[in-house]
Amino acid sequence: MNPIVLIPARMAATRLPGKPLADLHGVPMIVHVWRRAMEAAIGEVVVATDSAEIADVVRGFGGRVQMTRADHPSGSDRIHEALEALDPEGRHDAVVNVQGDLPTIAPETIRAVLTPLSDPAVDLATLVAQIRREEERTASSVVKMVGSEISPDRFRALYFTRATAPWGDGPLWHHIGLYGWRRTALRRFVTLPPSPLERREKLEQLRALEDGMRVDAVVVDDVPLGVDTPEDLKRAWEMLA
């Protein structure tokens, strides 16, 4: 494979306005994410944004940026536009979508998402970690992956839900919203309308499953901290200290 890493970033977060540029020890959060993606060393890394302010900051730290439209409904649409602009010749056959609010993510976690794409039957790869805190088993904010184990630390995803699932004894799996797309699958995905289950659960990845795409998940040790609130930002500051 010849993957590229794309980091979608926008300023319009409601709970933490301007969060891509939030300061973490003198470095904006989006730059921390870009550095982690660079350390993963799996391919070129580009920030996809509609904000000139974000673009200027990333370029100031030596990063590459692709400007996109402001009206995208999701990060998947944004990275598709960026990919087609960056690589119209189709050199990159896979794209890793790293969310721009994961400043503490480990480079090896980013690398792990590419593993399933070595199987040509897999359209989309993602990550999960075992839920160990009791309160997360029932929290609707924690998305669970329901899947069939096909090898150690590897699942074929059957469903994603905010409910507590599956029923019965055994581990529950916390879905991590980092994706490795086969390029053909991403192109197909963005042409599809939002699916019924996607709208009901408010989970974009269900659109792929409802369309019959194969989604595999790799187990990693920990859930990376996603920064959505001032409290999350404080925790990220402490972790990066």
C-alpha positions as CSV (number, residue, x, y, z in Angstrom):
1,M,0.0,0.0,0.0
2,N,0.9,3.6,-0.4
3,P,-1.1,5.4,2.3
4,I,-1.4,9.0,3.1
5,V,-2.5,10.4,6.5
6,L,-5.1,13.2,6.5
7,I,-6.1,15.2,9.6
8,P,-9.4,17.1,9.2
9,A,-9.6,20.3,11.3
10,R,-12.1,23.1,11.6
11,M,-12.7,25.9,14.0
12,A,-16.4,25.5,14.5
13,A,-16.4,23.2,17.6
14,T,-19.3,24.2,19.9
15,R,-18.1,22.9,23.2
16,L,-14.5,24.2,22.8
17,P,-14.4,26.9,20.2
18,G,-11.2,27.2,18.3
19,K,-9.9,23.9,19.8
20,P,-7.4,23.1,17.0
21,L,-5.4,26.1,18.1
22,A,-5.8,25.5,21.8
23,D,-2.5,25.9,23.6
24,L,-0.7,22.8,25.0
25,H,2.6,23.8,26.4
26,G,3.2,26.5,23.8
27,V,2.2,24.3,20.9
28,P,-1.3,24.3,19.3
29,M,-3.2,21.1,19.6
30,I,-3.4,20.5,15.9
31,V,0.4,20.6,15.7
32,H,0.7,18.0,18.4
33,V,-1.6,15.7,16.4
34,W,0.4,16.4,13.2
35,R,3.6,15.5,15.0
36,R,2.2,12.2,16.3
37,A,1.1,11.3,12.8
38,M,4.6,12.2,11.4
39,E,6.1,9.9,14.1
40,A,3.9,7.1,12.9
41,A,6.0,7.1,9.7
42,I,3.4,5.5,7.5
43,G,3.3,8.1,4.8
44,E,2.8,11.8,3.9
45,V,0.8,13.7,6.5
46,V,-1.5,16.6,5.5
47,V,-3.9,18.7,7.6
48,A,-7.2,19.3,5.7
49,T,-9.0,22.5,6.8
50,D,-11.3,25.3,5.7
51,S,-9.6,27.7,8.1
52,A,-6.8,30.0,7.0
53,E,-5.8,30.5,10.6
54,I,-5.3,26.8,11.1
55,A,-3.4,26.6,7.8
56,D,-1.1,29.4,8.7
57,V,-0.2,27.8,12.1
58,V,0.4,24.3,10.7
59,R,2.6,25.7,7.9
60,G,4.5,27.8,10.5
61,F,5.5,24.6,12.2
62,G,6.6,23.0,8.9
63,G,3.5,21.0,8.2
64,R,1.6,20.6,4.9
65,V,-2.0,21.8,4.5
66,Q,-4.8,21.2,1.9
67,M,-7.6,23.8,2.0
68,T,-11.1,22.5,1.6
69,R,-14.6,23.8,1.5
70,A,-16.4,24.9,4.7
71,D,-19.7,23.1,4.1
72,H,-18.7,19.5,4.6
73,P,-21.1,17.5,6.8
74,S,-18.3,15.2,8.1
75,G,-14.6,14.7,8.3
76,S,-14.9,11.9,5.8
77,D,-16.2,14.3,3.2
78,R,-13.4,16.7,4.0
79,I,-10.6,14.2,3.6
80,H,-12.1,12.9,0.4
81,E,-12.0,16.4,-1.1
82,A,-8.5,16.9,0.2
83,L,-7.3,13.6,-1.2
84,E,-8.7,14.2,-4.7
85,A,-7.0,17.6,-4.7
86,L,-3.7,16.4,-3.4
87,D,-3.5,13.2,-5.5
88,P,-5.7,13.3,-8.6
89,E,-3.5,10.7,-10.2
90,G,-4.5,8.1,-7.6
91,R,-1.0,7.3,-6.3
92,H,-2.3,6.8,-2.8
93,D,-4.5,3.7,-2.5
94,A,-5.2,4.1,1.2
95,V,-5.9,7.0,3.5
96,V,-5.7,7.2,7.3
97,N,-8.1,9.6,8.9
98,V,-6.7,10.9,12.2
99,Q,-9.0,13.2,14.2
100,G,-7.5,16.6,14.9
101,D,-8.4,16.5,18.6
102,L,-6.2,13.6,19.7
103,P,-3.0,15.3,20.9
104,T,-1.8,12.4,23.0
105,I,-2.4,9.6,20.5
106,A,0.5,7.2,20.3
107,P,2.2,6.8,16.9
108,E,1.9,3.0,17.1
109,T,-1.9,3.4,17.6
110,I,-2.0,5.2,14.3
111,R,0.1,2.6,12.6
112,A,-2.2,-0.2,13.9
113,V,-5.2,0.8,11.8
114,L,-3.4,-0.1,8.5
115,T,-3.0,-3.8,9.4
116,P,-6.5,-5.0,8.2
117,L,-6.1,-3.4,4.8
118,S,-3.5,-6.0,3.9
119,D,-6.6,-8.2,3.3
120,P,-8.1,-7.0,0.0
121,A,-11.6,-8.0,1.3
122,V,-11.5,-5.2,3.9
123,D,-12.9,-1.8,2.9
124,L,-12.4,0.1,6.1
125,A,-10.3,-0.5,9.2
126,T,-10.7,1.0,12.7
127,L,-9.6,0.5,16.3
128,V,-11.2,-0.7,19.5
129,A,-10.0,-1.0,23.2
130,Q,-11.6,-3.1,25.9
131,I,-13.9,-1.2,28.3
132,R,-12.6,-1.6,31.8
133,R,-14.6,1.1,33.7
134,E,-18.0,0.1,34.8
135,E,-19.6,3.4,34.1
136,E,-18.5,3.3,30.4
137,R,-20.4,0.1,29.8
138,T,-23.7,2.0,29.9
139,A,-22.6,5.5,28.8
140,S,-24.2,6.5,25.5
141,S,-21.2,8.7,24.9
142,V,-19.0,5.6,24.7
143,V,-19.6,3.9,21.3
144,K,-19.4,0.1,21.4
145,M,-18.3,-2.2,18.6
146,V,-20.1,-5.5,18.3
147,G,-18.0,-7.9,16.2
148,S,-16.9,-11.4,15.5
149,E,-13.3,-12.2,16.5
150,I,-11.5,-13.5,13.4
151,S,-8.0,-13.7,14.9
152,P,-6.3,-12.6,18.1
153,D,-6.9,-8.8,18.6
154,R,-8.8,-8.6,15.3
155,F,-12.6,-8.4,14.7
156,R,-15.0,-8.2,11.8
157,A,-17.3,-5.4,12.9
158,L,-21.0,-6.3,12.7
159,Y,-22.5,-3.2,14.4
160,F,-21.7,0.0,16.3
161,T,-24.0,1.3,19.0
162,R,-24.3,3.7,21.9
163,A,-26.3,1.0,23.8
164,T,-24.7,-1.6,26.0
165,A,-24.0,-4.5,23.6
166,P,-23.6,-7.3,23.2
167,W,-25.7,-8.8,26.0
168,G,-24.2,-11.4,28.4
169,D,-20.9,-12.1,30.0
170,G,-17.7,-11.1,28.3
171,P,-15.8,-7.9,27.3
172,L,-17.3,-4.8,25.7
173,W,-15.3,-2.9,23.1
174,H,-14.9,0.9,23.0
175,H,-14.8,2.1,19.4
176,I,-12.0,4.6,18.6
177,G,-12.9,7.0,15.8
178,L,-9.7,6.6,13.8
179,Y,-10.1,5.0,10.3
180,G,-8.0,3.5,7.6
181,W,-9.9,3.7,4.3
182,R,-9.2,1.9,1.1
183,R,-9.5,4.7,-1.3
184,T,-12.1,3.1,-3.5
185,A,-14.3,2.6,-0.4
186,L,-14.0,6.2,0.7
187,R,-15.0,7.4,-2.8
188,R,-18.0,5.1,-2.6
189,F,-18.9,6.1,1.0
190,V,-19.1,9.9,0.3
191,T,-21.6,9.3,-2.6
192,L,-24.0,7.5,-0.2
193,P,-26.8,9.4,1.6
194,P,-26.9,9.1,5.4
195,S,-28.4,5.7,6.3
196,P,-31.3,5.0,8.6
197,L,-29.3,3.5,11.4
198,E,-26.6,6.2,11.0
199,R,-29.3,8.8,11.6
200,R,-30.8,7.0,14.5
201,E,-27.5,6.2,16.4
202,K,-25.7,9.3,15.1
203,L,-22.8,7.1,14.0
204,E,-21.4,7.8,10.6
205,Q,-19.6,4.4,10.3
206,L,-23.0,2.6,10.2
207,R,-23.5,4.0,6.7
208,A,-20.6,1.8,5.6
209,L,-22.0,-1.3,7.3
210,E,-25.5,-0.7,5.9
211,D,-24.1,-0.5,2.4
212,G,-22.4,-3.9,2.8
213,M,-18.8,-2.7,3.3
214,R,-16.5,-4.9,5.3
215,V,-15.2,-3.1,8.4
216,D,-12.4,-4.7,10.5
217,A,-11.3,-3.5,13.9
218,V,-7.9,-3.9,15.6
219,V,-7.5,-4.0,19.4
220,V,-5.2,-1.5,21.0
221,D,-4.3,-1.0,24.6
222,D,-5.9,2.3,25.4
223,V,-8.4,4.8,24.2
224,P,-6.6,8.0,23.2
225,L,-7.9,11.2,24.8
226,G,-10.3,13.1,22.6
227,V,-10.4,16.8,23.5
228,D,-13.9,18.1,23.4
229,T,-14.2,20.3,26.6
230,P,-12.1,22.6,28.7
231,E,-11.8,19.7,31.2
232,D,-10.4,17.5,28.5
233,L,-7.9,20.2,27.5
234,K,-6.7,20.4,31.1
235,R,-6.2,16.6,31.2
236,A,-4.3,16.7,27.9
237,W,-2.1,19.5,29.3
238,E,-1.3,17.2,32.3
239,M,-0.6,14.2,30.2
240,L,1.7,16.0,27.8
241,A,3.6,17.6,30.8
